[in-house]
């Protein structure tokens, strides 16, 4: 089971926190907007009710007969709505008062719950008084009087509080429902991720099969596809490593068996001459086995990305001189001549030690396959931006089918009985420099041409580098 590291970012937590913050801000904005809208609408509605009450009462004044200065008690609008005979009503009726005053401000009529003094001046329109009344003043069309309809602002405050509470409760309920739904959906949405994690955690180390992509969300499929591509590359790399290790182990048997034979011959030698010959053969076998072992170690340590960071300018003429110096004695023992053909100032960018190892392999193969008296030519030249370092021998050449397999990256035993590991290392070094190993038979006479084709700029080789080699 895969445990999430402490302090690591969580998609689930991020989504929930983001949704919660967004929902809270949206709820606050909704409450404020709803409260403001409802308050405005309620004020307009109540103002309209005040105006309508004033006009209705003005119409009623036409049927009333009162003298100036006489206070007539109007029907008690402040009566408790639950009192016997009160009929249907609403508690907010208690907050509405009616007054009729003349031009001098003298009270003509009033409701029983209205103050004895005019609550505002005789000025038409809506007013807010200092004593906490919202009033509508109307000049009567039927007599010389002013009608004042007032409402205690406590009713409006109560309505405002109730509107705010209703908006807040509704918004919070909606937010809670939204948060619950989003929590469930997030859990369902992340379920394929947890399933994928359990699938990978429960796999065996050698299981590099692709992860199934059926029933996966579209957002996760690109990740799984990339993972499957990575697993495929790993599988190919492991298969290549296994094949290489198996081939190397198989090829190590031959030199080790030869060393055993030479050692047994030395022990069974009847005279000093036979002993010396067996010991010399033993030393040659040890040298060959040592070279093979070193090549195997080098191949396992090659890292192209790290190699390119160490690249610098390499003088090709100096590189060829070092190559010649390292093989002059061995070539002389085989009665083979070495010749170098290059031009001063020819340079390429790379690692000189690795290039020398690759060329050592080519020269060793040429020495082993060339007859006594032959001459091996080492030629360096530049062909259309590609530096080509060739090792040309006078041996029997190579089977075209084997050459095709080498160019396809299928290395194995060579015609001379070699392991092929040296050519694989040389090819890998060439590829690390953005180039390739190219092998072809000489057309004019017997022999083989093995060449390292390295572009002048290894990080961006020419598109047709392979054709130029």
N, C-alpha and C positions, 0 to 999 in steps of 0.2 A: 504494500500500500504506500502511496506517495504522500508524504506529509508536507504541507505547505510551510515554507520557512517563515519564521517570525519577522514581521516588518516588511514582508514582501507585498507588493501591490495586489489587491484582489479585485477582479472584475465585478464580482457580486457586490462587494462593499462599495466600490466606486459608483456602480449603477444606483444602489439604494440611497447612498448619500446624495448623489446628484439629483435623483428624483425627489427625495425628501426636501432638499433645499429649494428646488424649483417649485414643488407643490406648496411649501410654506409661503414663499414669496407670492405665488399666484393666489393663495388663499387670502393673504393679507391685502393684496390689491383688490381681490374680488369683494372682500368684506367692506373695504373702504369705498369702492365704487358703488356697491349695492346700497350701503348705508346712505351715501350721498344722494344717489338716485331716488331711493325710496323716500328720503326726507324731503327732497324737492317736490316729488310727486304728491306726497301727503300734504305738504304745505299748500300746494296749489289746489288740491281737492278740498281741504278745509276752508281755504279762502273763498273758494267758489260756494261752499255751503253757507258761509257767513253772508256773502253777497246775496245769495238767493233768499235766505231768511229775511234779510232787510227788505228786499223788494216784495216778498209775500206779506210782510207785516205792513208795509206802506200801502199795499192794496187794501188791507183790512182797516186802515185808518179812515178810509172813505165812509165806512159804515158806522164809525164810532162818533159819539157826541160828547165832548169834554170841554170844560171851560179852562181858560188860562189860569194856571196856578193850582189847579185841582189835580191831586195825585190819585190816579186810579190804579188800583192793584191789578196787574195783568194775571192771567192764569199762571199758577206757580210752576214755572219750568224747572224749578229746583226740587220738585217733589220726588221722594224716593220712588223709583220705578217699581219697587216691590210692594208699595203700599196698596191697600185694598182699593179697587176701582181705578188704579193708576193706568191700567192697560199696558200693552207692550211698550217697551222703551229700551234705553241704553244708558249705562252709567255715565257716559260722556255728556249726556244732557245736562248734568249738574254743573258743567264747566262753561255753559253758554248763558249770557245775560243779554237783556234787551232794555234799551233806554230811548225815550223820546223827549227831546228838549227843544225849547224855542230858541230864537236867535240870540236871546240874552243869556242863554245857558240855564234857564229855569226848567226844572223837571216837570214834564207833563204826564208821562207814563213810564212805568218801569216794571220789570219782572221782580218777583219777590226776592230772588237771590242776587239782584243787582245792587250795587252801592247806591246810596241816596244822592251822591254827587256825580255829576257827569264824569265818566272815566277818561274822557279826552275832549279836546276842543272841537268845535263844529267846523271841521274841514273835511271835505269829501275825499274818499279814498281809503286805502288801508294804512294803518299806523300800528307801531309797537310802542306801548307806553312804558314808563319807568316802573310802574307798579305791577308789571308782569301780565299785561293784557295784549292780545292781538285783536284789533278792532277794525270794523268796516263802517264808515260814516256815509250816509246817503241823505240827500236833501229830498224831503217828501214832495211828491207831485200833487198831493191832495190838500195840503194845508201848510201854513208857515211853520215848519218844524224840521228838525234834523233827527234822523233815526241812527242810533248807535247800536251795533251788534258786536258784542265782545266775547272773546273766548280766553279762558285762563290758559296760560302757556304751559301749565303742568300737564295738560292733556297731550300737548305736542311733545313734551319731553318724554312722557311715558311711551308715546308712539315711537319716538326715536329710539328709545332703549329697546323696545320690543322688536322693532325692525332690525336693529343691530344684533340682538341676540338671535333672531331667526336667521339672519344672514350668516352669522358666525357658526351657528349650529349646523346649518345646511352645508356650509363650506367645509367644516371639519368632518362632517359625516362623509361628504364626497371625497375628501382627502384620505380618510381612513379606508374607504372602499377602494379608491385608486391605489393606495399603497399596498393593500392586501392583494389586489389583482396583479399588480406589478411584481410583488414578491413571488407569487405563484408562477407567473410567466417567466421570471428570471430563473427560478429553480428549474422549470421545465426546459428553458432555453440552454442552461448550462449542463443539463443532464448528459447530452452527448459528449461534452468535454470530460466529465467524470468517467463516463463509460470508456472513452478512448484512453484515459490515464490508467484505468484498471486493466485494460487490454494490454497496454504496453508494459505495465509493471508486472503482470503475470507471465510475460513471455520468457522463454528460456534464452540463454545467452547466444545460442547458435541459430535462433529463429529470426531470420531476416526477410520473411515473407511480407508482401505488401499488406498494409492495413486496409480492411474493407471500407469502401466509401459509400455504400448503400445506406440510405436513410439518414445521412448526415446533412445538417443545415448548409445552405450555400456559403455562409460565412466561414465555416470550418473546412469545407472541402479543399480550398486552395492550400491550407496548412497541411492537410493529410496527403494531398497529392505531392507537395514538396517533400514531406517526410518519406513517402514511398520512393520518390526519386533518389533521395539520400540513401535509403536502405538498399536500393538497387546498386548504387555506386559502391556501397560498403560490401555488398555480396560479391560484386565483381572483383573488388580489391582483395577480399578474403580468399576468393577462389584463385586469383592470381598468386597470392602469397602462398597458398597451399600447394599449388602446382610448382611454384618456384622452389619451395622447400623440399617437396618430394623429388624434383629433378636434381636439386643440389645434393640431397642425401644419397640418391642413386649414383650420381656422378662421383661422389667422394669415395665410393666403394672401390672404384678402379685404381686410383692412385694409392689408396691405403693397401689394397691387395698387392700392388706392385712393390710397395715398400716392404711388405712382409716377405715377398719372394726374394728381394735383394738382400734382406737381412739374413734369411735362411741360407742363401747362397754364400754369403760371407762366412757364416758359421761352418758351412760344409766345405769351404775352400781347402784344396789340398796343398797349395803353394801360395807364395806371396803375390804372384802375378794375378791368379784368380781372385785372391782376397782384395787386391787393389782395384780390380775391375768391378767387383761386386760393390765395394764401398763407393766408387765413383758413380755407379748406377743408382746406389742408394741416395747419394747427395743430389743427383739430378732429380730423382723422384721427390725428395724432400722439398727441393726448390719449386718444383711444379705444384706440389700440394700446398706449399706456402702461398704461391701466387693465387691459386684457386681460392684458398681460404680468405686471403685479403680482398679478393674481388667480391666474394660473398658478403663479407662484412661491409665493404663500401656500398654495395647495392642496397643493403638494408638500411643504410644511414642517409641515403640521398634524399634530400628535401628541396624540391625545385624552388619553392617560395623563399626559403632561407638562402639558397645559392645565389639567386638573382640580386639579393641585397649586398653580396660580396663582390659583384662584378666590377671590373675596372678595365682600363685599356691594356690590351695584350699585344706585344710585338711578335708577329708571326715568325719573323726570321729568327729571333732569339728562341722562340718555342721550338722551332725545328732543329736548331743547334743542340738544345738540351735533349731532344729526342734522339738525335744522331749519337750524341755522347753516351747515352744510356744503353745503346744497342750495338755499338761498334765492336765490343769484345765478343759478344755472342755471335754476331754475324761473321766475324773473322774465324771463329771456331767451326762454323758451318761452311766456310769458304764461300761466303756470300758478300758481295760488295753493297755499300750504301751510298746513295747519291742524293743530294738536296738541291732543289731548284725553287728558288723564291726570289722576291725582289725587295730591296730595302724600303722601309716606311710602310709596309703593309701591316695594318692593325685591325683588330676586332675587339669587341667588348665581351669579357667573360672572366672565368676563373682559370688561370693558367695551369694550376695543379690538376684540376679535373680534366681539362683538355689534354694534358700530357698523359694522364691515365688512359683516356680513350684512344689516343694515338699509339700508346704502348701496346695496347691490345691488337691494333691493326698491324703494327710492325711485327709483333710476335707471330701472328698468324701467317704473315707473309714469309717470315724466315722459316717457319715449319713446313711451308708448302712449296718453297722454292728449291730447285736442285743446286748442287754445288757448282760454283762458277757463275751463278746468276747475279744480277744486279737489281736491287730494290731501289726504286726512285721515290723520293718524298718531294712532292710538288705542291706549292701553295700559290694560288692565284685568285683574283677577284673577277667574278662573272656577274655583271649587272647587279651590283650591290650585295652579292653573296660571296663570302670568303670560302673558298673550297680548298681544303687540305687533303691531298690524295696520297695514298700509299699504293704504288704500282709494283706488282711482283711479276715473276716469270714462271709461275707454277702452272698447275694443270687447270686452274679456273674453278668454277663452282657450277653445280647443276642449276639450270634456270628455275626449276621448281623450288629448290631450296632458297634461291635468291628471292623469289616471290613471297615465300613464307616469311623470310626475314623482314622484307619491306612491309608485310602485313602485321608485324609484331609478334610472329610465332617463332620463338627461338627454341632451338634444341640442339641435338648433336650435329656437328659439322662433318664435312666429308672426310676430314683428317682424323676423326674420332674425338675431337674436342667437345667440351661441354656446351658451348654456345653461350655460356654466361658472360664471357668477355664481350661478345658482340652485343648482348643485351645491355650491359653496363655502358658500352660506348654509345648505343642508341639513346639510352636514357640521358646521358650527359649532353648529347647533341640536342635533344628535345628541351633540356633545361636551359639551353642557350637559344631557344627559339628556332632551332634548325632540325636536321635529320641526318641519319646515317644512310648513305647510298652506296650500293654495291652493284658492280656490273662486270661482266667478262670483257677482256680486251678483244677488240674485233680484228686487229691487224696481226696479232700473234698470241700464243698461249699466255695466260696470266689473268690476274684479277686486279680490278681497280676498286679499292675501298676508300671512300671519301667522307669526311665530315663537312657538311654544308652548313655554315653558320652565317646568318644575316648580319650586316654591319650593326644594326640596332636590334638586339635580341628581344626587347620588350614588344616590338611591333614588326615582325618579319614581313618581308614582301609577300604579297598574295600569291605570287607564282614562284615562290622559293623552291618548291619541290620540283617544278618543271625545269628550273635552271640548273638543277643538279643532275 
